[in-house]
């Protein structure tokens, strides 16, 4: 009787071992054949979220205080580099410039007349020098007034789009900005990457940027900056890409995703 029980127990144990081995075989057979290849592919690329931002975001202010005379642009306007954005009242400077021009013109006539007298030895060398220096001072004063007048006219430092205006004509202008202009060509693509990929993403390489709704389009962007300092709290570092936007078809502020090809060779 005892031998029979032992034999049954051994058979049961063998059956359990065989079942376990069959489960392992089924698990191996059910695993996809391309799993190792997929893992290798993942190690060759990195997909992560990103955001399009303006390459320049400037709040334009006046270098001098005064009263706002005219604003030449409105929100949404495309402005060229050097285009007039706004002007401050400059009545005093304009009147002073007229005076300086009259003084300079009078000084030139005085020099012409006294040159003939000097050649005839009718005035001394000192008198001649005083006339020339006085006229030169008139010219310096006129240049100073022209520079002060130029400060009352503010021009765009780059080609871009007016985002907003903060003051209206007639308001006092101090240190606060008058309007905001952004540069949308090129755009920047800002990305935050886990620290484990440090050294695998190189400046000068390119990456595929896919834009979210409503554009749903893909573009190649060039990696411009890879931060060399990690953020200790999140164990990440920043990457900036540059995306050309000559026709202003791509808006800033749009979410996107970027696919980096890791260890990409960069041509020098």
TINUFI-900831 format. One record per residue (C-alpha): x, z, y; chain; residue in three letters. Coordinates in Angstrom, 1 decimal, always signed. Example, Ala and Ser with C-alpha at 12.3 -4.5 7.8 and 13.67 -1.06 7.14 Angstrom:
# TINUFI-900831
X=+12.3; Z=+7.8; Y=-4.5; chain=A; res=ALA
X=+13.7; Z=+7.1; Y=-1.1; chain=A; res=SER
END
This chain:
# TINUFI-900831
X=+0.0; Z=+0.0; Y=+0.0; chain=A; res=UNK
X=+2.8; Z=+0.9; Y=+2.4; chain=A; res=UNK
X=+4.6; Z=-2.4; Y=+1.6; chain=A; res=UNK
X=+1.5; Z=-4.3; Y=+2.4; chain=A; res=UNK
X=+1.1; Z=-2.7; Y=+5.8; chain=A; res=UNK
X=+4.7; Z=-3.4; Y=+6.7; chain=A; res=UNK
X=+4.3; Z=-7.0; Y=+5.7; chain=A; res=UNK
X=+1.2; Z=-7.4; Y=+7.9; chain=A; res=UNK
X=+3.1; Z=-5.7; Y=+10.9; chain=A; res=UNK
X=+6.0; Z=-8.1; Y=+10.5; chain=A; res=UNK
X=+3.7; Z=-11.1; Y=+10.4; chain=A; res=UNK
X=+1.9; Z=-9.9; Y=+13.5; chain=A; res=UNK
X=+5.2; Z=-9.4; Y=+15.3; chain=A; res=UNK
X=+6.4; Z=-12.9; Y=+14.3; chain=A; res=UNK
X=+3.1; Z=-14.3; Y=+15.5; chain=A; res=UNK
X=+3.5; Z=-12.7; Y=+18.9; chain=A; res=UNK
X=+7.1; Z=-13.9; Y=+19.3; chain=A; res=UNK
X=+6.0; Z=-17.4; Y=+18.4; chain=A; res=UNK
X=+3.1; Z=-17.3; Y=+20.9; chain=A; res=UNK
X=+5.5; Z=-16.1; Y=+23.6; chain=A; res=UNK
X=+7.9; Z=-19.0; Y=+22.8; chain=A; res=UNK
X=+5.1; Z=-21.5; Y=+22.9; chain=A; res=UNK
X=+4.0; Z=-20.1; Y=+26.3; chain=A; res=UNK
X=+7.6; Z=-20.7; Y=+27.6; chain=A; res=UNK
X=+7.6; Z=-24.2; Y=+26.2; chain=A; res=UNK
X=+4.2; Z=-25.0; Y=+27.8; chain=A; res=UNK
X=+5.5; Z=-23.6; Y=+31.1; chain=A; res=UNK
X=+8.6; Z=-25.8; Y=+31.1; chain=A; res=UNK
X=+6.6; Z=-28.8; Y=+30.1; chain=A; res=UNK
X=+4.1; Z=-28.3; Y=+32.8; chain=A; res=UNK
X=+6.7; Z=-28.0; Y=+35.6; chain=A; res=UNK
X=+7.1; Z=-31.2; Y=+37.7; chain=A; res=UNK
X=+10.1; Z=-33.3; Y=+36.8; chain=A; res=UNK
X=+11.1; Z=-33.8; Y=+40.4; chain=A; res=UNK
X=+11.2; Z=-30.1; Y=+41.4; chain=A; res=UNK
X=+15.1; Z=-30.0; Y=+41.6; chain=A; res=UNK
X=+15.1; Z=-33.2; Y=+43.6; chain=A; res=UNK
X=+12.4; Z=-31.8; Y=+46.0; chain=A; res=UNK
X=+14.5; Z=-28.7; Y=+46.6; chain=A; res=UNK
X=+17.6; Z=-30.9; Y=+47.3; chain=A; res=UNK
X=+15.5; Z=-33.0; Y=+49.8; chain=A; res=UNK
X=+14.4; Z=-29.8; Y=+51.6; chain=A; res=UNK
X=+18.0; Z=-28.8; Y=+52.0; chain=A; res=UNK
X=+18.7; Z=-32.1; Y=+53.7; chain=A; res=UNK
X=+16.1; Z=-31.7; Y=+56.4; chain=A; res=UNK
X=+14.2; Z=-29.2; Y=+58.5; chain=A; res=UNK
X=+10.7; Z=-29.6; Y=+59.9; chain=A; res=UNK
X=+9.5; Z=-27.2; Y=+62.6; chain=A; res=UNK
X=+7.3; Z=-26.9; Y=+65.7; chain=A; res=UNK
X=+8.3; Z=-27.9; Y=+69.2; chain=A; res=UNK
X=+7.0; Z=-28.3; Y=+72.7; chain=A; res=UNK
X=+7.5; Z=-31.1; Y=+75.3; chain=A; res=UNK
X=+8.6; Z=-29.8; Y=+78.7; chain=A; res=UNK
X=+9.6; Z=-31.5; Y=+82.0; chain=A; res=UNK
X=+13.4; Z=-32.1; Y=+82.3; chain=A; res=UNK
X=+13.2; Z=-30.7; Y=+85.9; chain=A; res=UNK
X=+10.5; Z=-28.3; Y=+87.3; chain=A; res=UNK
X=+11.2; Z=-27.7; Y=+91.0; chain=A; res=UNK
X=+9.2; Z=-25.8; Y=+93.6; chain=A; res=UNK
X=+10.1; Z=-27.6; Y=+96.9; chain=A; res=UNK
X=+10.6; Z=-25.3; Y=+99.9; chain=A; res=UNK
X=+11.8; Z=-25.8; Y=+103.5; chain=A; res=UNK
X=+15.3; Z=-24.9; Y=+104.5; chain=A; res=UNK
X=+14.0; Z=-23.6; Y=+107.8; chain=A; res=UNK
X=+10.9; Z=-21.7; Y=+109.0; chain=A; res=UNK
X=+8.2; Z=-23.3; Y=+111.1; chain=A; res=UNK
X=+4.7; Z=-24.7; Y=+111.0; chain=A; res=UNK
X=+3.7; Z=-27.3; Y=+108.5; chain=A; res=UNK
X=+2.8; Z=-30.5; Y=+110.3; chain=A; res=UNK
X=+1.9; Z=-33.0; Y=+107.6; chain=A; res=UNK
X=+1.9; Z=-33.2; Y=+103.7; chain=A; res=UNK
X=+2.5; Z=-36.8; Y=+102.6; chain=A; res=UNK
X=+1.6; Z=-36.4; Y=+98.9; chain=A; res=UNK
X=-1.2; Z=-35.0; Y=+96.8; chain=A; res=UNK
X=-1.4; Z=-33.5; Y=+93.3; chain=A; res=UNK
X=-0.8; Z=-36.2; Y=+90.6; chain=A; res=UNK
X=+1.1; Z=-38.6; Y=+92.9; chain=A; res=UNK
X=+4.2; Z=-40.3; Y=+91.5; chain=A; res=UNK
X=+7.1; Z=-39.8; Y=+94.0; chain=A; res=UNK
X=+10.4; Z=-41.6; Y=+94.2; chain=A; res=UNK
X=+13.8; Z=-40.0; Y=+95.0; chain=A; res=UNK
X=+14.2; Z=-39.7; Y=+98.7; chain=A; res=UNK
X=+10.5; Z=-40.2; Y=+99.5; chain=A; res=UNK
X=+9.1; Z=-37.9; Y=+102.3; chain=A; res=UNK
X=+7.0; Z=-35.1; Y=+100.9; chain=A; res=UNK
X=+6.2; Z=-33.1; Y=+104.0; chain=A; res=UNK
X=+7.2; Z=-32.5; Y=+107.6; chain=A; res=UNK
X=+7.4; Z=-29.5; Y=+109.9; chain=A; res=UNK
X=+6.5; Z=-29.5; Y=+113.6; chain=A; res=UNK
X=+9.6; Z=-30.5; Y=+115.6; chain=A; res=UNK
X=+8.5; Z=-30.9; Y=+119.2; chain=A; res=UNK
X=+11.4; Z=-28.9; Y=+120.6; chain=A; res=UNK
X=+14.0; Z=-30.7; Y=+118.5; chain=A; res=UNK
X=+12.7; Z=-34.1; Y=+119.5; chain=A; res=UNK
X=+12.8; Z=-33.1; Y=+123.2; chain=A; res=UNK
X=+16.3; Z=-31.7; Y=+122.9; chain=A; res=UNK
X=+17.4; Z=-35.0; Y=+121.2; chain=A; res=UNK
X=+16.2; Z=-37.0; Y=+124.1; chain=A; res=UNK
X=+18.2; Z=-34.8; Y=+126.5; chain=A; res=UNK
X=+21.3; Z=-35.1; Y=+124.3; chain=A; res=UNK
X=+21.0; Z=-38.9; Y=+124.3; chain=A; res=UNK
X=+20.6; Z=-39.1; Y=+128.0; chain=A; res=UNK
X=+23.7; Z=-36.8; Y=+128.5; chain=A; res=UNK
X=+25.7; Z=-38.9; Y=+126.1; chain=A; res=UNK
X=+24.8; Z=-42.1; Y=+127.8; chain=A; res=UNK
X=+25.7; Z=-40.7; Y=+131.2; chain=A; res=UNK
X=+29.0; Z=-39.5; Y=+129.8; chain=A; res=UNK
X=+29.9; Z=-43.0; Y=+128.6; chain=A; res=UNK
X=+29.2; Z=-44.4; Y=+132.1; chain=A; res=UNK
X=+31.3; Z=-41.7; Y=+133.6; chain=A; res=UNK
X=+34.2; Z=-42.5; Y=+131.3; chain=A; res=UNK
X=+34.0; Z=-46.2; Y=+132.1; chain=A; res=UNK
X=+34.0; Z=-45.6; Y=+135.9; chain=A; res=UNK
X=+36.8; Z=-43.1; Y=+135.8; chain=A; res=UNK
X=+39.0; Z=-45.2; Y=+133.5; chain=A; res=UNK
X=+39.3; Z=-47.7; Y=+136.3; chain=A; res=UNK
X=+40.1; Z=-44.9; Y=+138.8; chain=A; res=UNK
X=+42.7; Z=-43.5; Y=+136.4; chain=A; res=UNK
X=+44.4; Z=-46.8; Y=+136.0; chain=A; res=UNK
X=+44.6; Z=-47.0; Y=+139.8; chain=A; res=UNK
X=+46.1; Z=-43.4; Y=+139.9; chain=A; res=UNK
X=+43.1; Z=-42.2; Y=+141.9; chain=A; res=UNK
X=+42.3; Z=-39.3; Y=+139.4; chain=A; res=UNK
X=+44.7; Z=-37.1; Y=+137.5; chain=A; res=UNK
X=+45.3; Z=-36.9; Y=+133.8; chain=A; res=UNK
X=+43.6; Z=-33.5; Y=+133.6; chain=A; res=UNK
X=+40.4; Z=-34.8; Y=+135.3; chain=A; res=UNK
X=+40.3; Z=-37.7; Y=+132.9; chain=A; res=UNK
X=+40.6; Z=-35.4; Y=+129.9; chain=A; res=UNK
X=+37.8; Z=-33.2; Y=+131.2; chain=A; res=UNK
X=+35.5; Z=-36.2; Y=+131.5; chain=A; res=UNK
X=+36.3; Z=-37.4; Y=+128.0; chain=A; res=UNK
X=+36.0; Z=-33.9; Y=+126.4; chain=A; res=UNK
X=+32.7; Z=-33.3; Y=+128.2; chain=A; res=UNK
X=+31.2; Z=-36.5; Y=+126.8; chain=A; res=UNK
X=+32.5; Z=-35.7; Y=+123.3; chain=A; res=UNK
X=+30.7; Z=-32.3; Y=+123.5; chain=A; res=UNK
X=+27.5; Z=-34.2; Y=+124.5; chain=A; res=UNK
X=+28.0; Z=-36.2; Y=+121.3; chain=A; res=UNK
X=+28.5; Z=-33.1; Y=+119.2; chain=A; res=UNK
X=+25.3; Z=-31.5; Y=+120.6; chain=A; res=UNK
X=+23.3; Z=-34.7; Y=+119.8; chain=A; res=UNK
X=+24.6; Z=-34.6; Y=+116.2; chain=A; res=UNK
X=+23.6; Z=-31.0; Y=+115.9; chain=A; res=UNK
X=+20.1; Z=-31.7; Y=+117.2; chain=A; res=UNK
X=+19.7; Z=-34.6; Y=+114.8; chain=A; res=UNK
X=+20.7; Z=-32.4; Y=+111.9; chain=A; res=UNK
X=+18.2; Z=-29.7; Y=+112.9; chain=A; res=UNK
X=+15.5; Z=-32.4; Y=+113.2; chain=A; res=UNK
X=+16.4; Z=-33.8; Y=+109.8; chain=A; res=UNK
X=+15.7; Z=-30.3; Y=+108.3; chain=A; res=UNK
X=+12.1; Z=-30.6; Y=+109.4; chain=A; res=UNK
X=+11.5; Z=-33.6; Y=+107.1; chain=A; res=UNK
X=+11.7; Z=-32.7; Y=+103.4; chain=A; res=UNK
X=+12.3; Z=-35.5; Y=+100.8; chain=A; res=UNK
X=+12.0; Z=-35.5; Y=+97.1; chain=A; res=UNK
X=+15.3; Z=-34.7; Y=+95.3; chain=A; res=UNK
X=+14.3; Z=-36.8; Y=+92.3; chain=A; res=UNK
X=+11.7; Z=-39.2; Y=+90.9; chain=A; res=UNK
X=+8.8; Z=-37.3; Y=+89.4; chain=A; res=UNK
X=+5.2; Z=-36.2; Y=+89.7; chain=A; res=UNK
X=+3.6; Z=-33.8; Y=+92.1; chain=A; res=UNK
X=+2.0; Z=-31.0; Y=+90.1; chain=A; res=UNK
X=+0.5; Z=-28.9; Y=+92.9; chain=A; res=UNK
X=+0.6; Z=-28.2; Y=+96.6; chain=A; res=UNK
X=+0.5; Z=-24.6; Y=+97.9; chain=A; res=UNK
X=+0.2; Z=-24.9; Y=+101.7; chain=A; res=UNK
X=-1.9; Z=-27.0; Y=+104.1; chain=A; res=UNK
X=-1.0; Z=-28.5; Y=+107.5; chain=A; res=UNK
X=-1.0; Z=-25.9; Y=+110.3; chain=A; res=UNK
X=+0.1; Z=-23.0; Y=+108.0; chain=A; res=UNK
X=+3.3; Z=-21.0; Y=+108.6; chain=A; res=UNK
X=+6.2; Z=-22.0; Y=+106.4; chain=A; res=UNK
X=+8.6; Z=-19.3; Y=+105.4; chain=A; res=UNK
X=+10.5; Z=-18.8; Y=+102.1; chain=A; res=UNK
X=+7.6; Z=-19.7; Y=+99.8; chain=A; res=UNK
X=+7.5; Z=-23.2; Y=+98.3; chain=A; res=UNK
X=+5.2; Z=-25.9; Y=+99.7; chain=A; res=UNK
X=+4.7; Z=-28.0; Y=+96.6; chain=A; res=UNK
X=+5.8; Z=-28.4; Y=+93.0; chain=A; res=UNK
X=+7.4; Z=-31.6; Y=+91.5; chain=A; res=UNK
X=+8.4; Z=-32.2; Y=+87.9; chain=A; res=UNK
X=+10.5; Z=-34.8; Y=+86.4; chain=A; res=UNK
X=+8.9; Z=-36.4; Y=+83.3; chain=A; res=UNK
X=+11.6; Z=-39.0; Y=+82.5; chain=A; res=UNK
X=+13.3; Z=-37.9; Y=+80.4; chain=A; res=UNK
X=+11.2; Z=-35.1; Y=+78.7; chain=A; res=UNK
X=+12.8; Z=-32.1; Y=+77.0; chain=A; res=UNK
X=+11.8; Z=-31.1; Y=+73.5; chain=A; res=UNK
X=+12.3; Z=-27.4; Y=+73.1; chain=A; res=UNK
X=+12.7; Z=-26.0; Y=+69.5; chain=A; res=UNK
X=+13.4; Z=-22.5; Y=+68.0; chain=A; res=UNK
X=+15.4; Z=-22.7; Y=+64.7; chain=A; res=UNK
X=+16.1; Z=-20.0; Y=+62.1; chain=A; res=UNK
X=+19.7; Z=-18.7; Y=+62.2; chain=A; res=UNK
X=+20.5; Z=-20.0; Y=+58.7; chain=A; res=UNK
X=+20.6; Z=-23.6; Y=+60.1; chain=A; res=UNK
X=+23.3; Z=-22.8; Y=+62.6; chain=A; res=UNK
X=+26.1; Z=-25.4; Y=+62.3; chain=A; res=UNK
X=+23.8; Z=-27.9; Y=+60.5; chain=A; res=UNK
X=+22.3; Z=-29.3; Y=+63.7; chain=A; res=UNK
X=+24.7; Z=-31.1; Y=+65.9; chain=A; res=UNK
X=+24.5; Z=-32.4; Y=+69.5; chain=A; res=UNK
X=+24.5; Z=-36.1; Y=+69.8; chain=A; res=UNK
X=+22.4; Z=-36.6; Y=+66.6; chain=A; res=UNK
X=+18.9; Z=-37.8; Y=+66.6; chain=A; res=UNK
X=+15.7; Z=-36.3; Y=+65.2; chain=A; res=UNK
X=+12.1; Z=-37.5; Y=+64.6; chain=A; res=UNK
X=+9.6; Z=-36.0; Y=+67.0; chain=A; res=UNK
X=+5.9; Z=-36.3; Y=+66.1; chain=A; res=UNK
X=+3.4; Z=-35.5; Y=+68.8; chain=A; res=UNK
X=+0.1; Z=-33.7; Y=+68.3; chain=A; res=UNK
X=-3.4; Z=-34.8; Y=+69.3; chain=A; res=UNK
X=-4.5; Z=-36.8; Y=+71.1; chain=A; res=UNK
X=-1.3; Z=-39.1; Y=+70.8; chain=A; res=UNK
X=-0.3; Z=-38.6; Y=+67.2; chain=A; res=UNK
X=+2.8; Z=-40.8; Y=+67.7; chain=A; res=UNK
X=+6.4; Z=-40.5; Y=+66.5; chain=A; res=UNK
X=+9.5; Z=-41.0; Y=+68.6; chain=A; res=UNK
X=+13.3; Z=-40.6; Y=+68.2; chain=A; res=UNK
X=+14.9; Z=-38.0; Y=+70.4; chain=A; res=UNK
X=+18.6; Z=-37.1; Y=+71.0; chain=A; res=UNK
X=+19.9; Z=-33.5; Y=+70.5; chain=A; res=UNK
X=+21.4; Z=-32.4; Y=+73.8; chain=A; res=UNK
X=+21.9; Z=-28.7; Y=+73.5; chain=A; res=UNK
X=+22.4; Z=-26.4; Y=+70.5; chain=A; res=UNK
X=+22.6; Z=-22.7; Y=+71.6; chain=A; res=UNK
X=+25.8; Z=-20.9; Y=+70.5; chain=A; res=UNK
X=+24.2; Z=-17.5; Y=+71.0; chain=A; res=UNK
X=+21.6; Z=-16.2; Y=+68.5; chain=A; res=UNK
X=+18.5; Z=-14.1; Y=+69.4; chain=A; res=UNK
X=+19.2; Z=-10.9; Y=+67.6; chain=A; res=UNK
X=+15.5; Z=-9.8; Y=+67.6; chain=A; res=UNK
X=+14.2; Z=-12.9; Y=+65.9; chain=A; res=UNK
X=+17.4; Z=-14.2; Y=+64.2; chain=A; res=UNK
X=+16.9; Z=-17.7; Y=+65.8; chain=A; res=UNK
X=+18.6; Z=-20.0; Y=+68.2; chain=A; res=UNK
X=+17.4; Z=-22.7; Y=+70.6; chain=A; res=UNK
X=+17.8; Z=-26.4; Y=+70.4; chain=A; res=UNK
X=+16.9; Z=-28.9; Y=+73.1; chain=A; res=UNK
X=+16.3; Z=-32.6; Y=+72.6; chain=A; res=UNK
X=+15.9; Z=-35.4; Y=+75.2; chain=A; res=UNK
X=+13.1; Z=-37.8; Y=+74.8; chain=A; res=UNK
X=+13.0; Z=-40.9; Y=+77.1; chain=A; res=UNK
X=+9.7; Z=-41.5; Y=+78.9; chain=A; res=UNK
X=+10.2; Z=-44.4; Y=+81.3; chain=A; res=UNK
X=+6.5; Z=-45.3; Y=+81.5; chain=A; res=UNK
X=+5.3; Z=-41.7; Y=+81.9; chain=A; res=UNK
X=+3.0; Z=-42.2; Y=+78.9; chain=A; res=UNK
X=+4.0; Z=-38.9; Y=+77.3; chain=A; res=UNK
X=+2.7; Z=-35.7; Y=+79.0; chain=A; res=UNK
X=+4.6; Z=-32.5; Y=+79.3; chain=A; res=UNK
X=+3.1; Z=-29.4; Y=+77.7; chain=A; res=UNK
X=+2.1; Z=-31.2; Y=+74.5; chain=A; res=UNK
X=+2.8; Z=-29.5; Y=+71.2; chain=A; res=UNK
X=+4.8; Z=-31.4; Y=+68.6; chain=A; res=UNK
X=+6.8; Z=-31.1; Y=+65.4; chain=A; res=UNK
X=+10.4; Z=-32.2; Y=+64.9; chain=A; res=UNK
X=+12.2; Z=-33.2; Y=+61.7; chain=A; res=UNK
X=+16.0; Z=-32.6; Y=+61.7; chain=A; res=UNK
X=+18.3; Z=-34.4; Y=+59.3; chain=A; res=UNK
X=+20.8; Z=-31.6; Y=+58.6; chain=A; res=UNK
X=+24.5; Z=-32.3; Y=+58.7; chain=A; res=UNK
X=+23.8; Z=-35.7; Y=+60.3; chain=A; res=UNK
X=+27.0; Z=-37.6; Y=+61.1; chain=A; res=UNK
X=+27.5; Z=-38.1; Y=+64.9; chain=A; res=UNK
X=+29.3; Z=-41.1; Y=+66.2; chain=A; res=UNK
X=+31.8; Z=-40.2; Y=+69.0; chain=A; res=UNK
END
